[in-house]
Amino acid sequence: MTGQDDPDRKPSSEGVALAAERVAALLPPTPLLPLEIDGITIWCKAECDQPVGAFKIRGGIHRIADLTEQQAARGVVAFSSGNHAQGVAWAARKRDVSATIVMPSDAPAAKVNGTRKLGAEIIFYDRSTESREEIAAGIAAESGAVLIPSFADPWIVEGQGSCGHEIRQQLLDGAGYAPDQIVTCCGGGGLSAGITLANPDARIVIVEPVGWDDMGASLRHGVIEPVGPNPPPTACDALQTLKVSPITFDILRDRGAVGVAVTEGEVAAAMKLAFEKLSRRLEPGGAVALASVLSGKVAPTDRTAVTLSGGNVDPAIFARMTGLPAS
């Protein structure tokens, strides 16, 4: 693929199509599960079924597939609370590339253990006093490794967009129509921006935790706005992005995407329903899109798709939030 060293490279629908081919060569499509809500059937994309428990594996596959042999020999470095970490580590191991991941010291144990089992080296940092971006950039500068950001990267956006490509094809093949609305979780916006590129005719709704809804605020005001000072604690560790990037924001803004914020209680209710109705154990950040529909903050159509974006949740957290058994 051209543009390997082009700093001005932008994500494209063609790139999403290539990413979808690369992902399909390694992984089967994740299920698109019907769920009836108030008499309307929505379609839930179970990315929690991925080998690493989340959609992030898609971006890892696409990015690492495009490394030159020289770049692959020097390895890769990424920063993540866990899902991107595991996605990059899985794809790196598949190509026999070394991976170093910068993770917060309070990352969920399930995600730390999953990343370590995939053979990555983990460097911990303190969310409140250190910058993961600076640490990762320093490692890359010293070692020559390729830095793979969690969302501010054209390959990552395209790779995550393969999820939207699958949603579209599964609905066309199975129901005879394309989605007219896609509701998706949003941290940095890689998944939502990629899905947007794959579905040019669908309404895009991004969902974030209350207090961490910087993409929603940015879309409302037309400029990038960071998370405010002293944001509230949230169980949605995967969605704690302090500031989104122009790469993702521009795509969503230009398409007229809208943002919604959900509470911890609404997230917990969605986690419980997903387990009871769909037999899926979701992490909090992976349940926000479903929470927005269940709470009535997003009105579903019979052509609405919703991402169940991750399932890497510590049993104790799942039990505390849902009231269901830990295992």
N, C-alpha and C positions, 0 to 999 in steps of 0.2 A: 504494500500500500504506500502511496506517495505521501510526502509531508512528514516523514519520520523526524526530521530535525527542524521543521518549520515552526518557529515560535508563534506565527500568526494562524496556525491551523485551527479551524473551527469545526465543531461537530456537525454532521450532516445526515440527512436521511439515507444517503448512499452508504455512509459509514455504519449506520444502524443495521442496514441490510447485510453488510459484510459481517458485522458482529454476530448477527443472528445465525449466519451460516457457520461461523466458528463455534458458537455455543452448541448448535445442533449437532455438530460433528463429535462433540464430547459428552453431551448430556441430553436426556429426553426432555420434552416439554413438561413443565410443572402443570398440575391439574388446574382446570378452571371449573370451580365448584358452584353449583346453583344454590342460592339461599333465598328463601321467601321472607320478605319483610312487609307486613301490612298489605298482603295480597299481591305484592310486586316481587318478581324474581330478579335478583341481582346476581352478578357473576364474580366469584371471589378467586383471585389468582394466588394459588398457594405456593408462594416463593419460600415459605418456611420448609418446604419439602426438598430444597436444594441440598446437595451433599454437605455444605457448610451451614445449612440452616437459614440461609438468607440470599437475597438477590445479588449481593455484592460479588458473588463468584463470576457473574457475567462480565463485569468491567475488568476483573482480573484476567480472565481468559483473553479478552480482546486486546488489552494493553500488552500483555506479555507475549502474545502471538506476534505482535508487530516489532518486537525488539530485534535489532541486528544481532548477529552472532557475537560481535565484539561487546555490545551492551549486555547481552545475556551472560557473558563470561564474567562481567563485573558485578552482577547481581542487581537486586532492586531493594528499595527502602520505602516504607509507607508509614502513615500514622493513622490510628484508628482506635475506637473504644472496643472493637472486636469483630464486627461483621466484615468490614473492608479488610481487616487484618487476615481473617480466615480466607476470604475470597482471593486475595493476592497470594497468600501462602499456598493455597490449593493449586492455583494456576502455575505458580513458580515451581512447585514440586513436580507437576506434570511435565514441565519442560526442563527439569533438572537445573533450575536457576536458584541461587541462594537468595534468601529473603530476610530482611531485618525489619521489625515492626516496632514503632514507638507507640506504646499503649499507656493510658492513664493508670495510676496506681490503684484506683478504685474501680477498674473495669470488672464486670461480672466474672466470677470464677469460671463459668461455663465457657465464656468467650476466650479467656486467657488459656485455659486448658486445651480448647479446640485449636487455637493458633499454635500452641507449643507442639501438639501432637502432629501437626502438619509439617514440622521441621523448621519453623521459622525461629530466628533469634529475637527475643523480646527485650526492649529497652523501656523501662517504666519512667513516667514523669508525673509531676504534681500538677493537676489541672489548674489550681488556684495561683501557683507561683511560676510556672514554667510554660513555655510555648512549644507545643508539639511540632509546629511547622519549622521553628528555628532548629530544634534538635535534629529533626529528620534531614533538613537542608545541610546541616553541618556534617552529618554522617555521609550524605551523598557526595559532598564536596571533598571529603577526606578519602573516601574509598573509590569514588568514580561510579558508584551505583546509580541506577536510574531512579529518580524520585517519582513515586506514583501517588499523587494526591487522592483523597477520598471522593472528591466531586469536581474540583476545579481543573479538569483535564478532559480534552476532547475525546480521547479513547474511552475513558471511564463513562462519560455521558452516552456515547454510542453503545458501549457494551451493556449498560443498564437499559438502554432503549430496546434491546432485544426482548425484554420482558413485554413491552408494549407491542412489538412485532408479533410475538406469540399470541397475546390476547386477541389481537385483530384477526389473525389467521384461524385461531380456534373458534371464535364466534362465527366467522364467515363459513368455515367448514361445517360446524356443528349446528348453527342456527340460521345461517343464510343471511346474516347481516353483520355489519361492523358496529363497534361500540359508539354510542353517541355521547357518552360521558364516562370519564375515567377518574376515579378518586384515588389519590395516592399519597402515601406518607412523604414527608419532606424534612430533611435535615439541611444538607447543603444544596439539594435540588438535582443531583445527578440522575436519579431514577425518574423524577417527574419531567425533567427536561428531555431525557431520552425517550420517554413514552410519548411526549408531545411531538417529537420528530417522527415517530412511527405512526402516529394517528392524526393526520392533518385536519380531519373533519370533526374530531371529538372535542367536547368541552372538557377542559382539564381543571380539576379541583385539587389543590395541594392542602395537606392537613398537617398541623404541627401541635405540640403541647402548648397550653396556655403559658404565657411568659417567655416562651422560646419561639414565638411566631414571627420571626424577623422577615422571612420570605413573604408571608402574607402582608405584613406592614409595608414592605418594599413594593409589592405589586400594587397595593392601594395608592401609594404616594408617587409611584413612578421612578423612584430612585432607591438605591440600596441603602437600607437602614440596619444597623447592627442590633443585636439583642441589647435591651436596656441594662442599666446597672443593677446588680444584685438580683439576678433572675431567680425565680423560685426553684426549689428542689423538684426534680421530676424523676419518675421511674423510667422515663423514655431515654435511656442513656445514649442510644444510637442517634438521637435527634437533637443533641446538645451542640448545635453549630452556632457560634457567636456571630458570624457574618457570612453571608452567601457571596458567591463570586459572579462577576459579569458573565462568565460563560453560561451559567445556568439561568441567572436572572434574565438576561436578554432574551433567551428563547421563550421563557414563560411569559414575560411582559409582552413580547411581540405577538404572542398568540392569545392574549387576553385571559390568561389563567387567573383564577381567583383563589384566595386563601381562607381557610377555616381553622380555628383553634379549638381543641378539646381539653376537657379537664381530666384529672387523674381518675375520678370516679367513672367518667364516661369510658375511659380506656379500660378500666377494670371490668366494666359490664361487657364490653366487646370481647375481651379475653375469655370471659366466662361463656358467652354465647358461642364463640368459635369452637370452644372445647366441646360444649354440649350438642351443638347442631352440626358441626363439621369435623369433629374429632381431630382438631388441630390445636396444639398448645403454642400460643403466640407469646412473644415477648411484648412488653408494653409499646415500644416504638413500632412494632410490626402490626399493632392493632388499631392505630389511630385513624386510619382511613375508614375501617369498618365502624369505629366509634362515632365518626361524624355522621354516618347514615343512620345508625341506631338511635342517636340522640335527636335526630330531626334537623340537624344543622345543615345537612345536604339532602335535598329531595331526590330520591332515586327514580330512575326511569326503568323500563323493562329492557333497556340496552345499556345499563350501567355496569361497569367493571370496577372492582375494588381490589387493591393490592393487600394481601396478607404477607407483608414484606420480610418478616423474620420470626424465628421461633427459638432463638438462643436465650432462654430465660432460666435463671437459677430456680430450682424447685421451691425454695423457701419464699422467694419473691412471688412466684406464681400462686402459691397457696395463700399468702397474705393478701394478695390483691383480689383473688377470686373466691376465696373460701372453699376451694376445691382441694382434694388431696394433692400433696406435693409430687407424688409419682403414681 
